[in-house]
Amino acid sequence: MVDRDDAELAAWLRLRLTHGVGDSGARKLLAAFGMPSQVFAQPETVVRQVVSAAQANALQRLPEGFEAQWAQTCAWLNLSPDHHLLTLADPGYPTELLETADPPIVLFAMGALELLQHPQRLAVVGSRNPTPQGEQNAHDFAQVLAAAGVCIVSGLALGVDGAAHSGALDAGGATIAVVGTGLDRVYPRRHLALAHRIAEHGLVLSEFVLGTAPTAANFPKRNRIIAGVSQGTLVVEAALASGSLITARLAAEMGREVFAIPGSIHATQAKGCHALIRQGAKLVESAQDVLEDLRFDVVPPAAATGSPVADVQLPSLSADESRLLDAMGLDPVGLDALQARTGWETAQLQACLLELELEGLVSRAHGGLFQRLVRA
């Protein structure tokens, strides 16, 4: 039970909300004066020796709406024992994030807080509009890694993020979602059920106070937390102008490993991964590549084979289905090209494609294209 008279916790939130101070200014003040209550006890003239005059002046009064925000925060914390507000001084604050250049001074958390101390955490990020194969890869890599005992960290976004979280949960493993809103909101709304699953079986994390709406600036900012709490970052698919590349760059700057899955030279979503590989990211073709490079302890060893669906029996294929799969190759392809490669009439081709779709071997890609699916 959180007491609304908890002056020190209230002071942390007040420091977080004081206009113009930010995490950087807050850390300077904490380094100079100690706990937040001691910061607010200082005369303005003394505070001006550490931060700007405007920041020092702002610290002399309560932020607008603070009382309501503090009441809302206390009510939220008291709703469930799985609701938490961590500060830089909290022993549960993740060590890896604390060691980065820009750790947030407070973190709101919902779920299994012990995952912040999990010894093996890997960020899995990528495009919000992946190819069908990219989305499958994200799910399958996360599934085998989670089955091997790795905690999967991602951002709850559409596409690769959602597939990675789902893969970890499908393996009965651990996952952390770092979000760009207050924890009383879910964005995107299409991931409402997924967010609830993560809160129940994993952890949802945010530096943003309750009520914070999704804005464009929030998501690049939360990427540093995704990279910061992870020992490495795996980029599944990413265009050249992608938030996933921001996460990868931040991870590299933090001295963490960066991995990338190569893709088709024709796919826009693969160009970011290829750029990362040219810049020194490690090319990976299986989950086992990641496990071996990071030297994670695998539990159980048999799970980390790089084939998370090794026990799934593929359907037996007819001669026509085998011929069509061979004709498709691994890149997205249109009906006209398939007709040229097979010599089939449209009706025969569409019927065979439908059968392969129903068997989970082919998926419709953007632009009326079809793509063969291969399990990672």
C-alpha positions in Angstrom: 0.0 0.0 0.0 1.4 3.4 -1.1 0.7 6.2 1.4 -0.1 9.6 -0.2 2.1 11.0 2.6 5.2 9.3 1.2 7.1 12.5 0.9 10.2 11.0 -0.7 8.4 9.1 -3.5 6.3 12.2 -4.1 9.5 14.2 -4.4 10.8 11.9 -7.1 7.6 12.3 -9.1 7.7 16.1 -8.6 11.3 16.2 -9.9 10.3 14.1 -12.9 7.5 16.5 -13.7 9.2 19.8 -13.1 9.1 21.6 -16.4 12.5 22.1 -18.2 14.6 20.0 -15.8 14.6 16.6 -17.6 16.4 13.5 -16.6 19.9 15.1 -17.3 19.2 18.1 -15.0 17.6 15.9 -12.4 20.7 13.7 -12.2 22.9 16.7 -11.8 20.8 17.9 -8.9 20.7 14.5 -7.3 24.5 14.2 -7.6 24.9 17.6 -6.0 22.3 17.4 -3.2 21.3 13.8 -2.6 17.7 12.7 -2.6 14.9 14.7 -4.3 13.6 16.1 -0.9 17.0 17.6 -0.3 17.0 19.1 -3.8 13.8 20.9 -3.0 15.1 22.1 0.3 17.9 24.1 -1.3 17.6 27.9 -1.8 17.2 29.0 -5.4 20.6 30.7 -5.3 22.3 27.4 -4.4 20.4 25.4 -7.0 21.5 27.9 -9.7 25.0 26.8 -9.2 24.1 23.4 -10.6 21.4 24.0 -13.2 20.2 27.0 -15.2 18.3 30.0 -13.7 15.1 28.9 -15.4 15.4 25.3 -14.1 16.2 26.6 -10.6 13.2 28.9 -10.7 10.9 26.1 -11.8 12.0 23.9 -8.9 10.7 26.4 -6.4 7.1 25.6 -7.1 4.9 22.5 -7.6 4.5 21.6 -11.3 1.1 22.3 -12.7 -1.3 19.5 -12.0 1.1 17.7 -9.7 -1.3 17.0 -6.9 -3.7 15.3 -9.3 -0.9 13.3 -10.9 0.4 12.2 -7.4 -3.1 11.1 -6.4 -3.6 9.2 -9.6 -0.2 7.5 -9.2 -1.0 6.5 -5.6 -4.3 5.1 -6.7 -2.7 3.1 -9.6 0.0 1.7 -7.4 -2.6 0.6 -4.8 -4.6 -1.2 -7.5 -2.3 -4.2 -7.7 0.8 -5.5 -6.0 2.1 -5.9 -9.6 2.1 -2.1 -10.1 5.4 -0.4 -9.2 7.2 2.9 -9.4 11.0 2.6 -9.4 13.5 5.4 -8.8 17.2 5.7 -9.5 17.7 5.0 -5.8 15.7 1.8 -5.8 17.7 -1.5 -5.5 15.4 -3.0 -8.1 16.3 -0.5 -10.7 18.0 -2.4 -13.6 21.8 -2.2 -13.3 22.4 -2.3 -17.1 20.1 0.8 -17.6 21.7 2.6 -14.6 25.1 2.3 -16.3 23.9 4.0 -19.5 24.4 7.7 -20.3 20.8 8.7 -19.9 18.8 6.5 -17.5 15.3 7.8 -16.6 15.0 8.9 -13.0 11.7 7.0 -12.6 10.2 3.9 -14.2 6.6 2.7 -14.0 6.4 -1.0 -14.1 3.5 -3.5 -14.4 4.0 -7.2 -14.0 6.9 -9.4 -13.0 9.4 -6.9 -11.6 12.0 -9.6 -11.2 12.5 -9.7 -14.9 14.5 -6.5 -14.6 17.1 -8.6 -12.8 16.9 -11.5 -15.4 20.5 -12.4 -16.3 19.8 -12.9 -20.0 17.9 -10.2 -21.9 17.8 -9.6 -25.6 16.0 -6.8 -27.5 14.2 -7.9 -30.6 13.1 -5.0 -32.8 12.2 -4.3 -36.4 9.7 -2.9 -38.9 6.1 -2.0 -38.1 5.3 -3.2 -41.6 7.4 -6.4 -42.0 7.2 -8.9 -44.8 5.3 -12.0 -43.9 8.7 -13.8 -43.6 10.1 -11.1 -41.4 7.1 -11.3 -39.0 7.5 -15.1 -39.0 11.2 -14.8 -38.2 10.6 -12.4 -35.3 8.1 -14.8 -33.8 10.3 -17.9 -34.3 13.6 -16.4 -33.1 11.8 -15.0 -30.0 10.1 -18.4 -29.4 13.3 -20.4 -29.5 15.3 -17.8 -27.5 12.6 -17.6 -24.8 12.4 -21.4 -24.6 16.2 -21.3 -24.1 15.8 -19.0 -21.1 16.3 -15.6 -22.7 14.0 -12.7 -21.7 12.8 -11.0 -24.9 12.6 -7.1 -24.8 10.7 -5.1 -27.4 8.4 -2.1 -27.8 4.9 -3.5 -28.3 4.6 -1.9 -31.7 2.9 -3.5 -34.6 4.8 -5.8 -36.8 8.1 -7.3 -35.5 7.7 -6.1 -31.9 4.3 -7.7 -31.5 5.5 -10.9 -33.2 8.6 -11.1 -30.9 6.5 -10.7 -27.7 4.0 -13.3 -29.0 6.8 -15.7 -29.7 8.2 -15.4 -26.2 4.8 -15.9 -24.7 4.0 -18.8 -26.9 7.2 -20.5 -25.6 6.0 -19.9 -22.0 9.0 -17.6 -21.7 9.7 -14.1 -20.4 9.2 -10.8 -22.2 9.4 -7.1 -21.4 7.5 -4.5 -23.3 8.9 -0.9 -23.1 6.1 1.5 -24.1 5.9 5.1 -25.2 2.7 5.9 -23.1 1.6 5.9 -19.5 0.9 2.4 -18.3 -2.8 3.2 -18.0 -3.0 3.4 -21.8 -2.2 0.8 -24.5 -0.9 1.8 -27.9 -1.5 0.6 -30.5 -5.1 -0.4 -29.5 -4.8 -3.5 -31.6 -2.3 -4.8 -29.1 -4.6 -4.5 -26.1 -5.0 -8.2 -25.6 -1.2 -8.7 -26.1 -0.4 -6.0 -23.6 -2.7 -7.7 -21.0 -0.9 -11.1 -21.7 2.5 -9.4 -21.1 1.3 -7.7 -17.9 0.1 -11.1 -16.7 3.1 -13.2 -17.7 5.9 -10.7 -18.2 6.5 -7.0 -17.6 5.4 -3.7 -19.1 7.7 -0.7 -18.5 7.5 3.0 -19.1 9.3 6.2 -18.1 6.2 8.2 -18.8 3.7 9.2 -16.2 0.1 7.9 -16.1 -2.1 9.6 -18.7 0.7 10.2 -21.2 -0.7 9.8 -24.7 1.3 8.4 -27.6 3.2 11.1 -29.4 5.9 10.7 -32.0 8.7 12.0 -29.8 8.0 9.4 -27.1 9.0 6.3 -29.2 12.6 7.2 -30.1 13.1 8.2 -26.5 11.8 4.8 -25.2 14.2 3.0 -27.6 17.2 3.9 -25.3 15.5 1.9 -22.5 14.9 -1.1 -24.8 18.6 -1.1 -25.7 19.7 -0.2 -22.2 18.1 -3.1 -20.3 19.3 -5.6 -22.8 22.7 -7.3 -23.3 22.2 -7.3 -27.1 19.8 -6.1 -29.8 18.6 -8.2 -32.7 17.1 -6.3 -35.7 14.8 -8.6 -37.7 13.8 -6.2 -40.5 14.2 -2.5 -40.8 14.0 0.1 -43.6 16.9 2.6 -43.8 14.8 5.3 -42.0 13.7 3.2 -39.1 13.3 3.6 -35.3 14.9 0.1 -35.0 18.1 1.5 -36.4 18.0 4.1 -33.6 17.8 1.3 -31.1 20.7 -0.6 -32.7 22.8 2.6 -32.8 22.1 3.2 -29.1 22.9 -0.4 -28.3 26.3 -0.1 -30.1 27.1 3.2 -28.3 26.4 1.4 -25.0 28.9 -1.3 -25.9 26.2 -3.9 -26.4 26.1 -6.5 -29.2 24.0 -5.8 -32.3 22.7 -8.6 -34.5 20.9 -8.4 -37.8 19.0 -10.9 -40.0 19.8 -10.5 -43.7 17.0 -10.4 -46.2 16.2 -10.1 -49.8 18.1 -7.5 -51.8 14.8 -6.5 -53.3 13.0 -5.9 -50.0 12.9 -2.3 -48.6 12.5 -3.8 -45.1 15.9 -5.6 -45.4 18.0 -2.5 -46.3 18.4 -1.3 -42.7 19.7 -4.8 -41.6 22.1 -4.9 -44.5 23.3 -1.4 -43.6 23.9 -2.5 -40.0 25.8 -5.6 -41.2 28.1 -3.3 -43.3 28.6 -1.2 -40.2 29.7 -4.2 -38.1 26.5 -5.8 -36.8 26.7 -9.6 -36.7 24.8 -11.4 -39.3 22.7 -14.2 -37.8 20.8 -17.0 -39.5 19.5 -18.8 -36.4 18.7 -18.2 -32.8 21.7 -20.5 -32.0 24.0 -17.8 -33.5 22.8 -15.3 -31.0 23.0 -17.7 -28.0 26.5 -18.7 -28.9 27.7 -15.1 -29.4 26.3 -13.8 -26.2 27.3 -17.0 -24.3 23.9 -17.2 -22.7 23.3 -20.2 -20.4 20.8 -22.2 -22.3 18.0 -23.9 -20.3 17.1 -26.4 -21.5 19.9 -26.9 -24.1 17.6 -28.9 -26.4 15.4 -25.9 -26.9 18.1 -23.7 -28.5 18.4 -25.5 -31.8 17.5 -22.6 -34.1 14.3 -24.5 -35.0 11.6 -23.5 -32.6 9.0 -25.5 -34.5 11.1 -28.6 -35.1 8.3 -30.8 -33.8 5.7 -29.4 -36.1 4.8 -31.8 -38.9 4.7 -30.0 -42.3 1.8 -31.0 -44.5 2.5 -33.5 -47.3 2.6 -31.6 -50.6 1.0 -32.5 -53.9 3.2 -32.4 -57.0 1.6 -29.1 -58.1 2.2 -27.5 -54.6 5.8 -28.6 -54.6 6.3 -27.2 -58.1 4.6 -23.9 -57.2 6.7 -23.5 -54.1 9.9 -24.1 -56.1 8.7 -21.5 -58.7 8.0 -18.9 -56.0 11.5 -18.8 -54.5 11.9 -16.8 -51.3 11.2 -13.3 -52.5 7.6 -11.8 -52.8 6.3 -12.5 -56.3 3.2 -11.6 -58.3 0.7 -13.7 -60.2 2.1 -12.7 -63.6 5.6 -13.8 -62.7 4.2 -17.1 -61.3 2.2 -17.7 -64.5 5.3 -17.1 -66.5 7.4 -19.5 -64.4 4.8 -22.3 -64.2 2.8 -21.9 -67.5 -0.4 -22.4 -65.6 -3.8 -20.9 -66.2 -5.0 -18.3 -63.7 -7.6 -20.5 -62.1 -5.2 -23.4 -61.5 -2.6 -21.0 -60.0 -5.0 -19.3 -57.7 -6.4 -22.6 -56.5 -3.0 -23.9 -55.6 -2.0 -20.6 -53.9 -5.1 -20.8 -51.8 -4.3 -24.4 -50.7 -0.7 -23.3 -49.7 -2.1 -20.3 -47.8 -4.5 -22.6 -45.8 -1.5 -24.8 -45.0 0.5 -21.9 -43.7 3.2 -22.2 -46.3 2.4 -19.0 -48.3 1.3 -15.6 -47.2 -0.1 -12.6 -49.1 2.4 -9.7 -49.0 1.9 -6.0 -49.8 1.0 -5.0 -53.3 -0.9 -8.1 -54.3 2.3 -10.2 -54.0 2.7 -13.7 -52.5 5.6 -14.9 -50.4 6.7 -18.4 -49.4 7.1 -18.8 -45.6 10.1 -20.6 -44.2 10.3 -21.3 -40.4 13.4 -19.7 -38.9 
